[in-house]
Amino acid sequence: MPPKKTAEELHALSHPRSKRSYKEVNWAIKKLDSEPLLRYDIQWEVLNEIFADRTFSFTAPVDQHSPPGPPSYLNFDQLFLEAILSSNKTTQNVRGKLSKNETFAMNYCKICFLVNIGRINTTLAFYPNMRTALRTYHPVPSLQTEEHSQKEMSDAPRIKGVLKGAVLDWENNNLPTTLREVARRRASPDLTRGPPTTVIEVIFLMFNEAGWITEKYFPEGFDLWDLFFPSDMPARPRAQAFLTLLHHFLENRTFVNDFDAPGKRILSPPIQLVRDPPAQKENVDTPSELQFAREMKAVRDGVVKTVPAIQKKEEEAREKLQKQAEKEQAVQAGEPVAKRARVGGPGRSKLSFAKSQHKQELLEAPPDVLPLGWQYEDWNHDVPVSSGLPTTWLHVKRDLLQNRDPDYDSDEEGGWPFDQLIRRTMLTMVNPATGRRESAKEFKEFDEWARRRENGDGEQYEEDEGEGEVAGSEMGDAE
């Protein structure tokens, strides 16, 4: 029996053309409705180490209009909570509870942090009575440990709005869009007080530029995704690595040099990660947390029974998961990955119905563009009587009988389409001076056209653009 393949190996084999790694594809937590987000899913120990750390100090944001003074410093949990409280999207009700209830504040900040790094996307909600099919409900037992977080935890879209609303007082409509811009602000002599931007904005940018951060700072075999992706790696080194990076980006004025210097940069303290699991197992859910998850699932099941749209969405999600599991089992057993059949041979994609019909028409005999017997029809009754151009019409009739375009005299001219033939049955033109369709002889430019035609002058009249040249050739024939 072949050795069991890892999740990364299965992803590489089942998605041979994918440019994204297994961790990138599965970065956002995906679960069926009412399934809990357990400690292992959110890597609770890593979150706890980050928010409990007291070794890193960050410059506190200050009001730029306040009197000058020495800088103050905050730990990470204080800095993150300060950003949430200062957000213009945080309601007064939530702001009051965050200030009064420390346990709720830490639980709320950790949920916000998971949204900040992208592990929780905006399709998740945390209250069981939600009835929309656009999001799925998931209890988070380890972060819903008291009454407020169990009953009043915001859903992910609202939390994302709170995070986006957290800006410094001087950077409205001037948020940095890259880490390089953060580095330039940090190194600028104009920044004399406070950080270059909020901690929330830097975390957003970190995971937007995860590839560059991995190449620049991480030891071989590790990447930024390893810090929070579910695994049995020890939590403390991962938390230290994250805080080291964040402190370097927010506090180090030499950060701007990293973008031009070749090779890796060793930070202080250095990033040291190991894959061997710790002696004591981490991220173990307590019995009370598992009981809370079962109770919330029972409550949610009663709600789902009354909403057919959620039931249908769940069935589709289960079918998708089943197909993915079957595909991974086939790869695990060593079976070749079934490739999607292509129409028309290798390297060719399936044509749409319209394109296939057009291709078929091109292969067939071209249809007649003119109705049978059109050359024997009497066209005299279609001559515009008020145009004053009977001679021109005789030339047009001659060209029609010879299937030539009357507007051009070229050796390369081809057959004349029927729809254009119908349009040319009326040889009057719109007079730009009056806006009415009239004979070309009524135009003030007519005499100039006729003179230039007689003299063989090919230069265009300065007031005439395009359509006048065609009418001029017709008027010359009329003369």
C-alpha positions in Angstrom: 0.0 0.0 0.0 1.5 3.4 -1.0 2.3 5.9 1.8 -0.5 8.3 2.7 -0.1 11.6 0.9 -0.3 15.0 2.7 -2.9 17.6 2.0 -0.4 19.6 0.0 0.6 16.6 -2.1 -3.1 15.8 -2.8 -3.7 19.3 -3.9 -0.8 19.4 -6.2 -1.8 16.1 -7.8 -5.6 16.9 -8.1 -5.0 20.5 -9.3 -1.9 20.2 -11.6 -2.5 23.5 -13.3 -3.2 25.6 -10.2 -0.7 28.3 -9.4 -1.9 28.7 -5.8 -0.7 26.5 -3.0 -3.0 24.3 -0.9 -2.8 26.8 2.0 -3.7 29.7 -0.2 -6.7 27.9 -1.8 -8.0 26.8 1.6 -7.0 29.9 3.6 -10.6 31.0 4.3 -12.4 28.6 6.6 -15.1 26.6 4.7 -17.6 24.6 6.6 -21.3 23.5 6.3 -23.9 25.6 8.0 -24.1 25.2 11.8 -20.7 23.4 12.0 -18.6 25.0 14.8 -15.2 26.7 14.4 -13.2 24.7 16.9 -9.9 25.7 18.5 -7.9 23.8 15.9 -9.8 25.6 13.0 -8.9 29.0 14.3 -5.5 28.0 15.9 -6.7 29.4 19.2 -3.3 28.9 20.9 -1.6 31.2 18.4 -4.2 33.9 18.9 -3.9 33.6 22.7 -0.1 33.9 22.5 -0.4 37.0 20.3 -2.9 38.8 22.4 -1.2 37.8 25.7 2.3 38.9 24.6 4.1 41.6 26.7 7.5 41.6 25.0 6.7 43.8 22.0 5.7 47.5 22.4 4.1 49.6 19.6 3.8 53.3 19.3 0.3 54.4 20.2 -1.7 56.6 17.8 -2.0 60.2 18.8 -4.2 63.1 17.9 -2.2 65.3 15.6 -3.9 68.4 17.0 -2.9 67.6 20.6 0.0 69.3 22.4 3.4 67.8 21.7 4.6 65.2 24.2 6.7 62.0 24.7 5.3 59.0 22.8 3.3 56.3 24.6 3.5 52.6 23.8 1.0 49.8 23.8 1.0 46.0 23.7 -0.5 44.4 20.7 -3.9 43.6 22.4 -4.2 47.2 23.5 -3.2 48.6 20.1 -5.7 46.3 18.3 -8.5 47.2 20.7 -7.7 50.9 20.4 -8.1 50.6 16.6 -11.5 48.9 17.0 -12.7 51.5 19.4 -11.6 54.4 17.2 -13.3 52.9 14.0 -16.0 55.2 12.7 -18.1 52.0 12.0 -18.1 50.8 15.7 -21.5 51.5 17.2 -21.8 53.3 20.5 -23.4 50.2 22.0 -20.5 47.9 21.0 -18.0 50.5 22.1 -19.5 50.7 25.5 -19.4 46.9 26.0 -15.8 46.7 24.7 -14.8 49.3 27.3 -16.6 47.7 30.2 -16.2 43.9 29.6 -12.6 42.8 29.2 -13.5 39.2 28.3 -15.9 40.2 25.6 -13.4 42.8 24.3 -10.7 40.0 23.9 -13.2 37.6 22.3 -14.4 40.3 19.9 -10.9 41.4 19.0 -9.8 37.8 18.2 -12.8 37.4 15.9 -11.9 40.7 14.3 -8.3 39.5 13.9 -9.4 36.3 12.1 -11.4 38.5 9.7 -8.4 40.8 9.4 -6.0 38.1 8.3 -8.7 36.5 6.0 -9.3 33.2 7.8 -12.9 34.3 8.3 -14.5 35.7 5.1 -17.7 37.7 4.8 -20.0 34.7 4.3 -19.9 33.7 8.0 -22.2 34.8 10.8 -22.2 34.0 14.5 -25.9 34.1 15.6 -28.1 31.1 15.0 -31.4 32.9 14.1 -29.9 34.3 10.9 -32.3 33.4 8.0 -30.5 34.5 4.9 -29.0 32.0 2.5 -26.2 34.4 1.6 -24.2 33.5 4.8 -23.7 30.4 7.0 -23.9 30.2 10.7 -21.0 28.9 12.8 -20.6 29.0 16.5 -17.1 29.7 17.8 -17.2 28.1 21.3 -13.7 29.2 22.4 -14.5 32.8 21.6 -18.1 32.9 22.7 -17.5 32.2 26.4 -19.8 34.8 28.0 -23.2 36.2 27.4 -22.5 39.2 25.2 -20.3 37.2 22.7 -22.9 34.4 22.6 -25.9 36.6 21.9 -24.5 39.8 20.3 -21.4 38.9 18.3 -21.5 40.8 15.0 -21.4 38.9 11.7 -18.4 38.9 9.4 -19.6 41.6 7.0 -20.2 44.1 9.8 -16.8 43.2 11.4 -15.1 43.8 8.0 -16.8 47.2 7.9 -15.5 48.0 11.4 -12.0 47.1 10.3 -12.1 49.2 7.2 -13.4 52.1 9.2 -10.3 52.1 11.5 -8.1 54.9 10.2 -5.9 57.5 11.7 -7.3 61.0 12.0 -4.9 62.4 9.4 -5.1 59.6 6.7 -8.8 59.8 5.6 -8.8 59.0 1.9 -5.0 58.6 2.1 -4.6 55.0 3.2 -1.4 53.2 2.1 -2.0 50.6 -0.6 1.3 48.7 -0.3 3.9 47.8 2.4 6.4 49.9 0.4 4.2 53.0 1.1 4.1 52.1 4.8 7.9 51.9 4.8 8.2 55.3 3.2 5.9 56.9 5.7 7.8 55.3 8.6 11.2 56.6 7.2 9.8 60.1 6.3 11.1 62.9 8.5 7.6 64.4 8.4 6.3 61.5 10.7 7.3 62.8 14.1 4.4 61.4 16.1 2.5 58.1 16.1 2.6 55.1 13.7 2.6 55.4 9.9 -0.8 53.8 9.7 -3.1 51.6 11.8 -2.2 48.1 12.9 -5.3 46.8 11.1 -4.2 48.3 7.7 -0.7 46.8 8.0 -2.2 43.3 8.7 -4.4 43.6 5.6 -1.3 44.6 3.5 0.8 41.8 5.0 -1.5 39.1 3.7 -1.9 40.9 0.4 1.8 40.6 -0.1 2.4 37.3 1.5 4.6 36.0 -1.3 7.1 38.8 -0.9 7.2 38.6 2.9 7.9 34.8 2.6 10.8 35.3 0.2 12.3 38.1 2.2 12.0 37.0 5.9 11.0 33.4 6.3 13.5 30.5 6.6 13.5 27.9 3.8 10.4 25.6 3.8 8.1 28.0 5.7 5.8 30.8 4.6 3.5 33.4 6.1 0.5 31.1 5.8 2.1 28.7 8.2 1.6 31.1 11.1 -2.2 30.7 11.2 -3.0 27.7 9.0 -4.3 24.7 10.9 -1.4 22.5 11.9 0.3 21.0 15.0 3.3 23.4 14.8 4.0 24.9 18.2 2.0 28.1 18.8 4.6 30.3 20.5 7.2 30.5 17.8 4.5 31.3 15.3 3.1 34.1 17.5 6.6 35.5 18.0 7.2 35.4 14.2 4.0 37.4 13.5 4.8 40.0 16.1 8.4 40.3 14.9 7.2 41.1 11.4 4.5 43.5 12.6 6.9 45.4 14.9 9.4 45.6 12.0 6.8 47.0 9.6 5.4 49.6 12.0 8.4 50.7 14.1 11.6 50.2 12.1 12.7 53.2 10.0 15.1 51.0 8.0 12.2 48.8 6.7 12.2 50.9 3.5 15.7 49.4 2.7 14.3 45.9 2.4 12.7 46.5 -0.9 15.9 47.3 -2.7 18.4 45.0 -0.8 18.9 41.6 -2.4 18.6 38.3 -0.4 16.8 37.6 2.8 16.8 39.9 5.9 17.3 38.4 9.3 15.0 40.2 11.8 15.6 40.7 15.5 14.4 38.5 17.1 14.9 36.1 14.2 12.0 34.0 12.8 12.5 30.4 14.0 9.8 28.0 13.2 9.6 24.2 13.7 7.1 21.6 12.4 7.5 19.1 15.2 4.4 19.2 17.5 4.9 20.2 21.1 5.0 17.7 23.9 1.6 18.8 25.2 -1.2 18.9 22.6 -2.5 22.3 21.8 -5.9 23.6 20.6 -8.0 21.1 22.6 -11.6 22.1 23.0 -13.1 21.9 26.5 -16.2 19.8 27.3 -18.2 23.0 27.9 -17.3 24.4 24.5 -18.3 21.2 22.7 -21.6 21.2 24.6 -22.2 24.8 23.5 -21.5 23.8 19.9 -24.1 20.9 20.1 -26.7 23.2 21.7 -26.2 25.9 19.0 -26.4 23.2 16.2 -29.8 22.1 17.6 -31.1 25.6 17.7 -29.8 26.2 14.1 -31.4 23.1 12.8 -34.8 24.3 13.9 -34.3 27.6 12.1 -33.0 25.9 8.9 -36.1 23.7 8.6 -38.2 26.9 8.1 -36.0 28.3 5.3 -36.0 26.2 2.1 -33.3 28.4 0.4 -30.8 27.5 3.2 -31.7 23.8 2.8 -31.1 23.9 -0.9 -27.8 25.7 -0.5 -26.7 23.1 2.1 -27.5 20.2 -0.3 -25.4 21.8 -3.0 -22.5 22.4 -0.6 -22.6 18.7 0.5 -22.6 17.5 -3.0 -19.6 19.7 -3.8 -17.7 18.4 -0.7 -18.5 14.8 -1.6 -17.1 15.2 -5.2 -14.0 16.8 -3.8 -13.5 13.9 -1.2 -14.0 11.3 -4.0 -11.4 13.1 -6.1 -8.9 13.1 -3.2 -9.5 9.5 -2.5 -8.8 8.6 -6.1 -5.5 10.5 -6.0 -4.6 8.9 -2.6 -5.1 5.5 -4.2 -2.8 6.4 -7.0 -5.4 6.6 -9.8 -4.7 9.2 -12.6 -6.6 12.4 -12.4 -9.4 12.5 -14.9 -8.9 15.5 -17.2 -11.9 17.4 -18.5 -12.6 16.4 -22.1 -12.0 19.0 -24.8 -14.0 19.4 -27.9 -12.1 19.7 -31.2 -8.9 18.0 -30.1 -6.1 19.0 -27.8 -5.5 22.6 -27.2 -8.9 23.7 -28.4 -11.7 24.8 -26.1 -15.4 24.2 -26.8 -16.9 26.7 -29.2 -20.1 28.5 -28.1 -23.3 27.9 -30.0 -23.1 31.2 -31.9 -19.5 30.6 -33.0 -20.2 27.0 -34.1 -23.2 28.2 -36.2 -21.1 30.9 -37.8 -18.3 28.4 -38.6 -20.9 26.0 -40.1 -22.3 28.8 -42.3 -18.8 29.6 -43.6 -18.4 26.1 -44.7 -21.6 26.1 -46.7 -22.2 27.8 -50.1 -22.6 31.6 -49.7 -26.2 32.7 -50.0 -27.3 35.1 -52.7 -27.3 38.6 -51.4 -29.8 39.8 -53.9 -33.2 38.3 -54.7 -33.6 36.3 -57.9 -34.5 38.4 -60.9 -33.6 41.7 -59.3 -31.7 42.8 -62.4 -34.9 42.6 -64.5 -37.0 44.9 -62.2 -38.0 48.3 -63.4 -36.3 50.8 -61.1 -37.7 53.9 -62.7 -40.5 54.3 -60.3 -38.0 54.4 -57.4 -36.3 57.5 -58.9 -36.7 60.4 -56.4 -38.6 62.8 -58.5 -37.7 65.8 -56.3 -34.0 65.1 -56.4 -33.3 66.7 -59.7 -30.7 64.0 -60.5 -32.2 61.8 -63.2 -28.9 61.6 -65.0 -27.2 60.4 -61.8 -29.9 57.8 -61.3 -29.3 56.4 -64.8 -25.7 55.9 -63.8 -26.8 54.3 -60.6 -29.2 52.0 -62.5 -26.3 51.0 -64.8 -24.1 50.2 -61.9 -26.9 48.2 -60.3 -27.3 46.1 -63.4 -23.6 45.4 -63.4 -23.6 44.7 -59.7 -21.1 47.5 -59.0 -20.9 50.0 -56.2 -21.8 53.4 -57.8 -19.8 55.4 -55.2 -16.4 54.0 -56.1 -14.4 53.2 -59.3 -11.9 50.6 -58.2 -10.4 47.5 -59.8 -10.9 45.7 -56.5 -14.6 46.4 -55.9 -16.8 43.4 -55.3 -20.5 42.6 -55.3 -22.8 45.0 -53.8 -24.9 43.8 -50.8 -28.6 43.9 -51.1 -29.1 46.1 -47.9 -26.7 48.7 -49.3 -28.5 48.5 -52.6 -31.8 49.4 -50.9 -30.1 52.3 -49.0 -28.9 53.8 -52.4 -32.3 53.9 -53.9 -32.7 57.3 -52.3 -29.9 59.6 -53.4 -30.9 62.6 -51.4 -28.8 63.7 -48.5 -29.2 65.4 -45.1 -28.3 69.1 -45.4 -26.2 70.0 -42.3 -27.4 73.6 -42.7 -31.1 72.9 -42.5 -31.2 69.4 -41.1 -33.6 68.2 -43.9 -32.9 65.6 -46.5 -32.5 67.5 -49.8 -31.0 67.2 -53.3 -27.2 67.7 -53.2 -27.7 70.7 -55.6 -29.4 72.6 -52.8 -26.1 72.5 -50.7 -24.1 75.7 -50.7 -21.0 73.6 -51.3 -22.4 72.1 -54.5 -20.8 74.6 -56.9 -17.4 74.1 -55.3 -17.8 70.3 -55.6 -18.6 70.6 -59.3 -15.7 73.0 -60.0 -13.2 70.7 -58.3 -14.6 67.7 -60.1 -14.1 69.4 -63.4 -10.6 70.6 -62.6 -9.7 67.1 -61.3 -8.7 68.6 -57.9 -8.5 65.8 -55.4 -8.1 68.0 -52.3 -11.0 67.9 -49.9 -13.1 71.1 -49.3 -12.2 72.3 -45.8 -15.8 72.4 -44.6 -16.6 68.9 -46.2 -15.8 65.8 -44.2 -16.6 62.3 -45.5 -20.1 62.2 -46.9 -19.6 65.3 -49.1 -16.8 63.6 -51.0 -19.2 60.8 -52.0 -21.9 63.3 -53.1 -19.3 65.3 -55.0 -18.4 62.3 -57.1 -22.1 61.7 -57.8 -22.6 65.4 -58.7 -19.6 65.2 -61.1 -21.3 62.3 -62.9 -24.5 64.3 -63.1 -22.7 67.2 -64.8 
